[in-house]
Amino acid sequence: MQLNAQLLDVRTADEYQQSHAPQAIHIPLDQLAARLTELDKNRPIAVHCRSGARAEMAPICAGVTAGAA
């Protein structure tokens, strides 16, 4: 992860409450498109979930295409 990257946790509230990185920004995947303004668009984002499947879907849910800045 890049040093200045934001850590975005897209897991459910229950999963997040069980355990999470202290610096993580918690936005469940199903809320991501509506809450994009909570992220700094000038910093890279590292997406975290339990298995990787939701992290892989996050750009699609956010309306971001691969390679977009």
C-alpha positions in Angstrom: 0.0 0.0 0.0 1.3 3.4 -0.9 2.2 5.5 2.1 -0.4 8.2 1.5 -3.2 5.8 0.4 -6.5 5.8 2.1 -7.6 2.4 3.5 -11.2 1.9 2.5 -13.0 -0.9 4.3 -16.1 -2.0 2.3 -17.3 -4.7 4.7 -20.6 -4.7 6.5 -21.0 -2.9 9.8 -20.9 -6.1 11.8 -17.7 -7.3 10.1 -16.1 -3.8 10.7 -17.1 -3.8 14.4 -15.5 -7.3 14.9 -12.1 -6.1 13.7 -10.7 -3.3 11.6 -7.5 -1.3 11.0 -7.6 1.9 13.1 -7.0 4.2 10.1 -9.6 2.5 7.9 -12.5 4.5 6.4 -15.6 2.4 6.7 -18.0 2.7 3.9 -20.0 -0.5 3.2 -20.0 -1.5 -0.4 -23.8 -1.0 -0.8 -23.3 2.7 0.3 -20.2 3.5 -1.6 -21.7 5.3 -4.6 -23.6 7.6 -2.3 -20.7 8.4 0.1 -17.8 8.9 -2.4 -17.4 12.5 -1.2 -16.0 11.1 2.1 -12.9 10.0 0.3 -10.0 12.3 -0.8 -10.0 12.2 -4.6 -6.4 13.3 -4.7 -5.1 10.3 -2.8 -4.9 6.7 -3.9 -7.3 4.2 -2.3 -6.6 0.7 -1.0 -9.8 -1.3 -0.7 -10.2 -4.0 2.0 -12.9 -6.6 2.5 -12.9 -10.2 4.0 -12.2 -12.2 0.8 -11.4 -9.7 -1.9 -14.6 -10.0 -3.8 -16.2 -6.8 -2.6 -12.9 -5.0 -2.9 -12.8 -6.0 -6.5 -16.4 -4.8 -7.1 -15.8 -1.4 -5.3 -14.7 0.6 -8.4 -17.8 -0.7 -10.3 -20.1 0.3 -7.5 -18.5 3.7 -7.3 -18.9 4.2 -11.0 -15.1 4.3 -11.6 -13.5 2.6 -14.6 -10.2 0.9 -14.4 -7.3 3.4 -14.8 -9.4 6.4 -14.1 -8.0 9.1 -11.9 
